[in-house]
């Protein structure tokens, strides 16, 4: 796997989500990162696979220049990590229930703050450093009240470098317009305004929305065609190896991983004039 050819003036980030959620993702992500096929990865620290997956990805990517690990804040799958939230929700609610309760203003704020800190601490305990960026599993970080907890926690840490935050307020690319509209409308646009107001680093645009079906390469080519010159972030979910029967997107993970490791991906980046790099920009650029 040869690294993509460098481009002169355009950069884009590819971030692999779900490290720790499904066993085996860490090994795939580490191999892709070593081959310079990824810029970032986001980690779920609530699942049983996290301690081993987190240790593996932390050790394997520590010396890769420019590669960043972040937190994929989870409120919709499995059990909470903090005792405070577990007393309220022994099992995390599904996404639809969480969206409804968030928009009704009916979330347990103090327990959510405890859960945020517990997931961050679990990341730091295993990886040995704080997350460089944060986002949400199924984009939960932008929901009302959840968004407030996240931003308040950043403000409570004076003197500490604040992580970048995935902006879900501008989703671009071909197709899947309804899904993109739902993500923006359930909290993405509000999060974008807050990130700008607080001067927090974020991506200018988000790409990667699809239905986890069909060939992956045409989708990526479409996202590259739509991406801004800088500040674009493509989220993806690669994993090679035996599929997990409980994983609803196992087949899509395998297709994504195969393409990202291929010469076709390097060719597509070069043809579009992109090299891999950071998506994080200041509020003035967002």
C-alpha positions as CSV (number, residue, x, y, z in Angstrom):
1,X,0.0,0.0,0.0
2,X,1.8,3.1,-1.3
3,X,0.9,6.5,0.3
4,X,-1.2,8.8,-1.9
5,X,0.7,11.2,-4.1
6,X,1.0,14.7,-2.5
7,X,-1.1,17.5,-3.9
8,X,0.1,21.1,-4.0
9,X,-2.7,23.2,-2.5
10,X,-5.8,21.2,-1.5
11,X,-6.2,19.1,1.6
12,X,-9.0,16.9,3.0
13,X,-9.3,14.8,6.1
14,X,-10.6,11.2,6.3
15,X,-11.6,10.2,9.8
16,X,-12.4,6.6,10.7
17,X,-15.2,6.3,13.3
18,X,-16.1,3.5,15.7
19,X,-12.6,2.4,17.0
20,X,-13.5,0.4,20.1
21,X,-17.1,-0.2,19.2
22,X,-16.4,-3.3,17.1
23,X,-13.4,-5.6,17.7
24,X,-10.9,-5.4,14.9
25,X,-11.5,-1.8,13.8
26,X,-8.3,-0.7,15.6
27,X,-6.0,-3.0,13.5
28,X,-7.6,-1.9,10.3
29,X,-7.3,1.8,11.2
30,X,-3.7,1.4,12.4
31,X,-2.8,-0.2,9.0
32,X,-4.5,2.5,7.0
33,X,-3.0,5.3,9.2
34,X,0.5,3.8,8.7
35,X,-0.1,3.8,4.9
36,X,-1.2,7.5,5.1
37,X,-4.8,6.7,4.1
38,X,-6.4,8.3,7.2
39,X,-6.0,11.6,9.0
40,X,-7.9,10.9,12.2
41,X,-9.8,8.2,14.0
42,X,-12.6,8.6,16.6
43,X,-12.9,6.2,19.5
44,X,-15.9,4.8,21.4
45,X,-14.9,4.1,25.0
46,X,-18.1,2.5,26.4
47,X,-17.9,-0.9,24.7
48,X,-16.2,-4.0,26.0
49,X,-13.7,-4.0,23.2
50,X,-12.4,-0.5,24.1
51,X,-9.5,-1.4,26.5
52,X,-7.7,-3.7,24.0
53,X,-8.7,-1.7,20.9
54,X,-7.7,1.6,22.5
55,X,-4.4,0.3,23.6
56,X,-3.7,-1.1,20.1
57,X,-4.6,2.1,18.3
58,X,-2.8,4.3,20.7
59,X,0.4,2.4,20.5
60,X,0.3,1.9,16.7
61,X,-0.4,5.5,15.8
62,X,1.6,7.4,18.4
63,X,4.6,8.0,16.2
64,X,2.6,8.7,13.0
65,X,3.2,12.4,12.3
66,X,0.0,14.4,12.1
67,X,-2.4,11.5,12.8
68,X,-4.9,12.3,15.6
69,X,-7.2,10.3,17.8
70,X,-10.5,11.7,19.2
71,X,-13.5,10.8,21.2
72,X,-16.7,9.4,19.5
73,X,-19.1,10.4,22.3
74,X,-21.7,7.6,22.6
75,X,-25.2,8.0,24.1
76,X,-27.2,5.5,21.9
77,X,-25.5,2.1,21.9
78,X,-24.8,-0.2,24.8
79,X,-24.5,0.8,28.5
80,X,-23.3,4.1,30.0
81,X,-19.8,4.2,31.5
82,X,-20.6,6.5,34.4
83,X,-22.6,5.3,37.5
84,X,-24.5,8.6,37.5
85,X,-26.0,8.0,34.0
86,X,-26.4,4.2,34.6
87,X,-28.7,5.0,37.5
88,X,-31.0,6.9,35.0
89,X,-30.4,4.8,31.9
90,X,-29.1,1.2,32.6
91,X,-29.0,0.9,28.8
92,X,-28.5,3.9,26.5
93,X,-31.6,5.0,24.6
94,X,-31.8,4.5,20.8
95,X,-31.1,7.5,18.6
96,X,-34.8,8.3,17.9
97,X,-35.7,8.4,21.6
98,X,-32.6,10.5,22.4
99,X,-33.5,13.0,19.6
100,X,-37.0,13.4,20.9
101,X,-36.0,13.8,24.5
102,X,-33.3,16.3,23.6
103,X,-35.6,18.5,21.7
104,X,-38.2,18.3,24.5
105,X,-35.5,19.4,27.0
106,X,-35.9,16.2,28.9
107,X,-32.3,14.9,29.3
108,X,-30.5,14.4,32.7
109,X,-28.0,17.1,32.4
110,X,-25.9,16.4,35.5
111,X,-25.7,12.7,34.6
112,X,-24.8,13.5,31.0
113,X,-21.9,15.7,32.3
114,X,-20.7,12.8,34.4
115,X,-20.9,10.5,31.4
116,X,-18.9,12.9,29.3
117,X,-16.1,13.1,31.8
118,X,-16.2,9.3,32.3
119,X,-15.8,8.7,28.5
120,X,-13.0,11.3,28.2
121,X,-11.2,9.7,31.2
122,X,-11.6,6.2,29.7
123,X,-9.9,7.5,26.5
124,X,-7.1,9.2,28.4
125,X,-6.5,6.2,30.7
126,X,-6.1,3.8,27.8
127,X,-4.5,6.0,25.1
128,X,-2.3,8.0,27.5
129,X,-3.4,11.4,26.3
130,X,-6.6,13.5,25.9
131,X,-8.7,13.4,22.8
132,X,-7.4,15.7,20.0
133,X,-10.9,16.2,18.7
134,X,-14.5,15.2,19.6
135,X,-17.6,14.2,17.8
136,X,-20.6,11.9,18.5
137,X,-21.6,8.4,17.6
138,X,-24.6,9.0,15.3
139,X,-23.9,12.7,15.7
140,X,-25.3,12.9,19.2
141,X,-22.9,15.6,20.2
142,X,-24.9,18.3,18.3
143,X,-28.2,17.6,20.0
144,X,-29.8,20.2,22.3
145,X,-28.7,19.8,25.9
146,X,-26.0,17.3,24.9
147,X,-24.3,20.2,22.9
148,X,-24.6,22.4,26.0
149,X,-22.9,19.8,28.2
150,X,-20.1,19.4,25.8
151,X,-19.4,23.1,25.3
152,X,-19.6,23.8,29.0
153,X,-17.1,21.1,29.8
154,X,-14.6,22.7,27.3
155,X,-15.1,26.1,29.1
156,X,-14.4,24.4,32.5
157,X,-10.8,23.6,31.5
158,X,-8.9,26.9,31.5
159,X,-5.3,26.6,30.2
160,X,-5.8,23.3,28.6
161,X,-5.7,23.0,24.8
162,X,-9.3,22.6,23.7
163,X,-10.0,19.8,21.3
164,X,-11.4,20.5,17.8
165,X,-15.1,19.6,17.3
166,X,-16.7,18.0,14.4
167,X,-19.0,20.4,12.7
168,X,-22.3,18.8,11.5
169,X,-23.9,22.0,10.4
170,X,-22.8,21.8,6.7
171,X,-23.1,18.4,5.1
172,X,-22.3,18.4,1.4
173,X,-21.9,15.8,-1.3
174,X,-24.1,14.0,-3.8
175,X,-27.3,12.3,-2.9
176,X,-28.9,11.4,0.5
177,X,-30.2,14.9,0.8
178,X,-32.9,14.0,3.3
179,X,-30.4,12.3,5.7
180,X,-28.1,15.3,5.5
181,X,-30.9,17.6,6.1
182,X,-32.0,15.7,9.2
183,X,-28.4,15.8,10.7
184,X,-28.1,19.5,10.1
185,X,-31.6,20.2,11.4
186,X,-31.5,18.2,14.6
187,X,-28.6,20.3,15.9
188,X,-25.9,20.5,13.4
189,X,-26.6,24.1,12.4
190,X,-26.9,25.2,16.0
191,X,-23.6,23.5,16.9
192,X,-21.9,25.3,14.0
193,X,-23.1,28.7,15.3
194,X,-21.8,27.8,18.8
195,X,-18.4,26.7,17.5
196,X,-18.0,30.0,15.6
197,X,-19.2,32.1,18.6
198,X,-16.7,30.3,21.0
199,X,-13.8,30.3,18.6
200,X,-13.5,26.5,18.7
201,X,-11.6,24.8,15.9
202,X,-13.8,22.7,13.6
203,X,-14.1,21.4,10.0
204,X,-15.7,23.7,7.4
205,X,-17.8,20.9,5.8
206,X,-18.7,17.3,6.6
207,X,-18.9,14.6,4.0
208,X,-19.5,10.9,4.2
209,X,-23.3,10.5,4.5
210,X,-24.8,7.5,2.7
211,X,-26.9,4.5,3.4
212,X,-24.1,1.9,3.7
213,X,-25.1,0.2,0.5
214,X,-23.5,-0.2,-2.9
215,X,-20.0,0.6,-4.2
216,X,-18.0,3.0,-2.1
217,X,-15.6,4.4,-4.7
218,X,-18.2,6.4,-6.7
219,X,-19.4,8.0,-3.4
220,X,-15.9,9.1,-2.4
221,X,-15.3,10.5,-5.9
222,X,-18.5,12.5,-5.5
223,X,-17.4,13.8,-2.1
224,X,-14.0,14.8,-3.4
225,X,-15.7,16.7,-6.2
226,X,-17.9,18.6,-3.7
227,X,-15.3,19.2,-1.0
228,X,-13.9,22.7,-0.3
229,X,-10.3,23.4,-1.0
230,X,-9.5,23.0,2.7
231,X,-11.5,22.1,5.8
232,X,-13.4,19.2,4.4
233,X,-13.8,16.1,6.6
234,X,-15.0,12.7,5.3
235,X,-16.1,10.3,8.1
236,X,-15.8,6.6,7.4
237,X,-16.1,3.2,9.1
238,X,-13.4,0.8,7.8
239,X,-12.8,-2.7,9.1
240,X,-11.3,-5.8,7.4
241,X,-11.5,-9.4,8.6
242,X,-14.3,-11.6,9.8
243,X,-17.6,-9.7,10.1
244,X,-19.4,-9.3,13.4
245,X,-22.8,-10.8,13.1
246,X,-24.2,-8.2,15.5
247,X,-22.8,-5.3,13.4
248,X,-25.4,-4.0,11.0
249,X,-22.9,-2.3,8.7
250,X,-20.2,-5.0,8.6
251,X,-20.4,-5.4,4.8
252,X,-20.0,-1.6,4.3
253,X,-17.0,-1.5,6.7
254,X,-15.2,-4.1,4.6
255,X,-15.9,-2.3,1.3
256,X,-14.7,1.0,2.8
257,X,-11.5,-0.6,4.2
258,X,-10.7,-2.3,0.9
259,X,-11.1,0.9,-1.1
260,X,-9.1,3.1,1.3
261,X,-6.2,0.6,1.1
262,X,-6.3,0.5,-2.7
263,X,-4.4,2.3,-5.4
264,X,-7.8,3.5,-6.6
265,X,-8.1,5.7,-3.5
266,X,-4.6,7.2,-4.1
267,X,-5.5,7.8,-7.7
268,X,-8.8,9.5,-6.9
269,X,-7.2,11.8,-4.4
270,X,-4.5,12.8,-6.9
271,X,-7.1,13.3,-9.7
272,X,-9.1,15.6,-7.5
273,X,-6.0,17.5,-6.5
274,X,-6.2,16.6,-2.8
275,X,-3.7,15.4,-0.2
276,X,-4.7,14.2,3.3
277,X,-4.4,16.7,6.1
278,X,-6.1,18.3,9.0
279,X,-9.7,19.7,8.6
280,X,-9.6,21.9,11.7
281,X,-9.9,25.6,11.1
282,X,-10.4,28.6,13.3
283,X,-13.9,30.1,13.6
284,X,-13.0,32.9,11.2
285,X,-12.5,30.2,8.5
286,X,-15.6,28.2,9.3
